Amino acid sequence: MKQGIIKQNVGIDVSKDDIKVSFSNLTVAYRVIVRSTRTFANTVHGFKQLHEWVKLKKDPELTVHFTMKAIGVYYEGLAFYLY
């Protein structure tokens, strides 16, 4: 566990055309630190890019949690991909 990080999370907001994401850490002091944000296409190629981006950002010693805003049907492709 690096620098007192107890949790890693990727927040996801999905629309018809794109996926907006935010990678954040929760510290032992319960502070949320946003490490990076990015936008990807809502396509299989965009899902793969998201996966590679998360692999570069994450601490391999901790689980990465994904939190998704699921409205309508546009989130379903990414949800199945992440599953």
N, CA and C atoms as a LAMMPS dump frame, in Angstrom:
ITEM: TIMESTEP
0
ITEM: NUMBER OF ATOMS
249
ITEM: BOX BOUNDS ff ff ff
-5.0000000000000000e+02 5.0000000000000000e+02
-5.0000000000000000e+02 5.0000000000000000e+02
-5.0000000000000000e+02 5.0000000000000000e+02
ITEM: ATOMS id mol type element x y z
1 1 1 N 0.856 -1.183 0
2 1 2 C 0 0 0
3 1 3 C 0.895 1.237 0
4 2 1 N 0.804 2.039 -1.054
5 2 2 C 1.633 3.221 -1.202
6 2 3 C 1.015 4.426 -0.505
7 3 1 N 1.817 5.179 0.206
8 3 2 C 1.466 6.493 0.762
9 3 3 C 0.114 6.516 1.461
10 4 1 N -0.233 5.468 2.162
11 4 2 C -1.465 5.461 2.93
12 4 3 C -2.727 5.373 2.102
13 5 1 N -2.664 4.799 0.928
14 5 2 C -3.853 4.637 0.086
15 5 3 C -4.569 3.362 0.496
16 6 1 N -5.87 3.48 0.757
17 6 2 C -6.633 2.3 1.165
18 6 3 C -7.637 1.837 0.107
19 7 1 N -7.911 2.683 -0.881
20 7 2 C -8.871 2.3 -1.909
21 7 3 C -8.585 3.06 -3.195
22 8 1 N -8.817 2.374 -4.32
23 8 2 C -8.715 2.995 -5.639
24 8 3 C -10.071 2.894 -6.312
25 9 1 N -10.484 3.956 -6.985
26 9 2 C -11.794 3.945 -7.618
27 9 3 C -11.746 4.658 -8.963
28 10 1 N -12.486 4.104 -9.914
29 10 2 C -12.682 4.756 -11.203
30 10 3 C -14.157 5.114 -11.285
31 11 1 N -14.459 6.402 -11.264
32 11 2 C -15.826 6.887 -11.431
33 11 3 C -16.103 7.055 -12.91
34 12 1 N -17.254 6.577 -13.359
35 12 2 C -17.552 6.551 -14.791
36 12 3 C -18.915 7.188 -15.061
37 13 1 N -18.954 8.09 -16.028
38 13 2 C -20.197 8.687 -16.513
39 13 3 C -20.289 8.363 -17.997
40 14 1 N -21.3 7.612 -18.387
41 14 2 C -21.423 7.128 -19.765
42 14 3 C -22.521 7.888 -20.504
43 15 1 N -22.204 8.305 -21.716
44 15 2 C -23.216 8.876 -22.6
45 15 3 C -23.218 8.064 -23.896
46 16 1 N -24.058 8.453 -24.824
47 16 2 C -24.167 7.711 -26.08
48 16 3 C -22.828 7.615 -26.806
49 17 1 N -22.073 8.716 -26.837
50 17 2 C -20.859 8.774 -27.632
51 17 3 C -19.56 8.576 -26.858
52 18 1 N -19.561 8.927 -25.556
53 18 2 C -18.296 8.841 -24.835
54 18 3 C -18.448 8.412 -23.38
55 19 1 N -17.289 8.139 -22.784
56 19 2 C -17.192 7.702 -21.398
57 19 3 C -16.238 8.667 -20.704
58 20 1 N -16.717 9.375 -19.705
59 20 2 C -15.869 10.276 -18.938
60 20 3 C -15.505 9.567 -17.639
61 21 1 N -14.21 9.511 -17.325
62 21 2 C -13.758 8.765 -16.154
63 21 3 C -12.855 9.623 -15.274
64 22 1 N -12.836 9.255 -14.005
65 22 2 C -11.994 9.915 -13.019
66 22 3 C -11.362 8.828 -12.152
67 23 1 N -10.035 8.801 -12.079
68 23 2 C -9.329 7.825 -11.247
69 23 3 C -8.961 8.515 -9.948
70 24 1 N -9.41 7.952 -8.824
71 24 2 C -9.144 8.582 -7.528
72 24 3 C -8.692 7.562 -6.497
73 25 1 N -8.054 8.081 -5.463
74 25 2 C -7.596 7.266 -4.338
75 25 3 C -8.243 7.772 -3.055
76 26 1 N -8.478 6.861 -2.127
77 26 2 C -8.929 7.197 -0.785
78 26 3 C -7.764 6.933 0.155
79 27 1 N -7.392 7.928 0.955
80 27 2 C -6.249 7.789 1.855
81 27 3 C -6.703 7.306 3.234
82 28 1 N -5.733 6.953 4.06
83 28 2 C -6.037 6.516 5.422
84 28 3 C -6.687 7.631 6.23
85 29 1 N -6.5 8.877 5.822
86 29 2 C -7.14 10.026 6.474
87 29 3 C -8.513 10.306 5.872
88 30 1 N -9.006 9.394 5.027
89 30 2 C -10.314 9.505 4.352
90 30 3 C -10.411 10.746 3.478
91 31 1 N -9.305 11.083 2.833
92 31 2 C -9.292 12.151 1.837
93 31 3 C -9.344 11.505 0.459
94 32 1 N -10.142 12.062 -0.422
95 32 2 C -10.209 11.585 -1.803
96 32 3 C -9.266 12.443 -2.64
97 33 1 N -8.371 11.772 -3.337
98 33 2 C -7.42 12.458 -4.199
99 33 3 C -7.691 12.015 -5.633
100 34 1 N -8.109 12.96 -6.47
101 34 2 C -8.337 12.666 -7.886
102 34 3 C -6.977 12.7 -8.568
103 35 1 N -6.586 11.565 -9.1
104 35 2 C -5.272 11.45 -9.733
105 35 3 C -5.301 11.816 -11.204
106 36 1 N -6.413 11.514 -11.878
107 36 2 C -6.451 11.768 -13.311
108 36 3 C -7.886 11.672 -13.821
109 37 1 N -8.171 12.374 -14.903
110 37 2 C -9.458 12.272 -15.582
111 37 3 C -9.195 12.104 -17.072
112 38 1 N -10.169 11.505 -17.738
113 38 2 C -9.99 11.294 -19.181
114 38 3 C -11.337 10.953 -19.815
115 39 1 N -11.417 11.121 -21.121
116 39 2 C -12.601 10.771 -21.89
117 39 3 C -12.222 9.738 -22.942
118 40 1 N -13.068 8.711 -23.074
119 40 2 C -12.868 7.648 -24.054
120 40 3 C -14.13 7.519 -24.896
121 41 1 N -13.982 6.951 -26.091
122 41 2 C -15.14 6.678 -26.944
123 41 3 C -15.956 5.54 -26.333
124 42 1 N -17.272 5.607 -26.48
125 42 2 C -18.145 4.537 -25.987
126 42 3 C -18.217 3.445 -27.055
127 43 1 N -17.07 2.785 -27.266
128 43 2 C -16.923 1.697 -28.227
129 43 3 C -16.027 0.627 -27.601
130 44 1 N -15.947 -0.513 -28.218
131 44 2 C -15.058 -1.562 -27.715
132 44 3 C -13.612 -1.061 -27.692
133 45 1 N -13.215 -0.316 -28.703
134 45 2 C -11.862 0.252 -28.724
135 45 3 C -11.657 1.193 -27.533
136 46 1 N -12.653 2.015 -27.238
137 46 2 C -12.575 2.912 -26.083
138 46 3 C -12.505 2.137 -24.77
139 47 1 N -13.225 1.015 -24.676
140 47 2 C -13.185 0.18 -23.465
141 47 3 C -11.77 -0.361 -23.255
142 48 1 N -11.139 -0.795 -24.347
143 48 2 C -9.77 -1.324 -24.258
144 48 3 C -8.796 -0.23 -23.848
145 49 1 N -8.978 0.982 -24.382
146 49 2 C -8.126 2.104 -23.996
147 49 3 C -8.302 2.427 -22.511
148 50 1 N -9.539 2.397 -22.027
149 50 2 C -9.814 2.627 -20.611
150 50 3 C -9.093 1.59 -19.759
151 51 1 N -9.184 0.335 -20.139
152 51 2 C -8.537 -0.743 -19.399
153 51 3 C -7.029 -0.526 -19.316
154 52 1 N -6.4 -0.174 -20.423
155 52 2 C -4.954 0.081 -20.437
156 52 3 C -4.601 1.294 -19.573
157 53 1 N -5.411 2.335 -19.623
158 53 2 C -5.191 3.545 -18.834
159 53 3 C -5.246 3.228 -17.349
160 54 1 N -6.24 2.433 -16.937
161 54 2 C -6.37 2.054 -15.526
162 54 3 C -5.164 1.233 -15.085
163 55 1 N -4.698 0.322 -15.937
164 55 2 C -3.531 -0.492 -15.587
165 55 3 C -2.301 0.378 -15.328
166 56 1 N -2.162 1.486 -16.056
167 56 2 C -1.031 2.392 -15.856
168 56 3 C -1.161 3.202 -14.563
169 57 1 N -2.367 3.511 -14.151
170 57 2 C -2.612 4.376 -12.997
171 57 3 C -2.661 3.638 -11.668
172 58 1 N -3.065 2.381 -11.668
173 58 2 C -3.387 1.681 -10.429
174 58 3 C -2.153 1.22 -9.652
175 59 1 N -2.348 1.032 -8.367
176 59 2 C -1.374 0.387 -7.498
177 59 3 C -1.696 -1.103 -7.555
178 60 1 N -0.766 -1.939 -8.017
179 60 2 C -1.075 -3.358 -8.186
180 60 3 C -1.38 -4.095 -6.882
181 61 1 N -1.072 -3.489 -5.749
182 61 2 C -1.331 -4.129 -4.461
183 61 3 C -2.786 -3.964 -3.999
184 62 1 N -3.527 -3.098 -4.653
185 62 2 C -4.906 -2.817 -4.249
186 62 3 C -5.887 -3.124 -5.37
187 63 1 N -7.088 -3.504 -4.987
188 63 2 C -8.168 -3.714 -5.935
189 63 3 C -8.646 -2.372 -6.472
190 64 1 N -8.995 -2.341 -7.747
191 64 2 C -9.599 -1.145 -8.338
192 64 3 C -11.107 -1.355 -8.367
193 65 1 N -11.847 -0.388 -7.841
194 65 2 C -13.301 -0.427 -7.852
195 65 3 C -13.802 0.495 -8.961
196 66 1 N -14.865 0.076 -9.624
197 66 2 C -15.477 0.878 -10.679
198 66 3 C -16.869 1.287 -10.226
199 67 1 N -17.156 2.583 -10.296
200 67 2 C -18.464 3.115 -9.945
201 67 3 C -19.029 3.788 -11.189
202 68 1 N -20.193 3.314 -11.641
203 68 2 C -20.729 3.79 -12.908
204 68 3 C -22.107 4.4 -12.732
205 69 1 N -22.298 5.535 -13.367
206 69 2 C -23.617 6.152 -13.449
207 69 3 C -24.347 5.441 -14.587
208 70 1 N -25.355 4.674 -14.24
209 70 2 C -26.032 3.816 -15.217
210 70 3 C -27.436 4.338 -15.501
211 71 1 N -27.544 5.162 -16.522
212 71 2 C -28.836 5.715 -16.93
213 71 3 C -29.053 5.346 -18.388
214 72 1 N -30.251 4.924 -18.704
215 72 2 C -30.524 4.512 -20.079
216 72 3 C -29.837 3.197 -20.382
217 73 1 N -29.472 2.992 -21.638
218 73 2 C -28.845 1.737 -22.048
219 73 3 C -27.372 1.918 -22.448
220 74 1 N -26.872 3.134 -22.457
221 74 2 C -25.54 3.403 -22.993
222 74 3 C -24.416 2.812 -22.147
223 75 1 N -24.666 2.5 -20.895
224 75 2 C -23.641 1.947 -20.013
225 75 3 C -23.464 0.443 -20.2
226 76 1 N -24.421 -0.236 -20.825
227 76 2 C -24.447 -1.692 -20.831
228 76 3 C -23.215 -2.333 -21.485
229 77 1 N -22.762 -1.802 -22.605
230 77 2 C -21.581 -2.364 -23.27
231 77 3 C -20.353 -2.328 -22.376
232 78 1 N -20.12 -1.198 -21.722
233 78 2 C -18.978 -1.094 -20.816
234 78 3 C -19.151 -1.975 -19.596
235 79 1 N -20.356 -2.06 -19.062
236 79 2 C -20.603 -2.919 -17.893
237 79 3 C -20.274 -4.374 -18.219
238 80 1 N -20.721 -4.852 -19.364
239 80 2 C -20.401 -6.223 -19.775
240 80 3 C -18.906 -6.393 -19.998
241 81 1 N -18.261 -5.402 -20.589
242 81 2 C -16.81 -5.475 -20.837
243 81 3 C -16.048 -5.574 -19.511
244 82 1 N -16.404 -4.728 -18.552
245 82 2 C -15.699 -4.737 -17.26
246 82 3 C -15.972 -6.004 -16.469
247 83 1 N -17.169 -6.558 -16.632
248 83 2 C -17.513 -7.787 -15.925
249 83 3 C -16.647 -8.929 -16.399
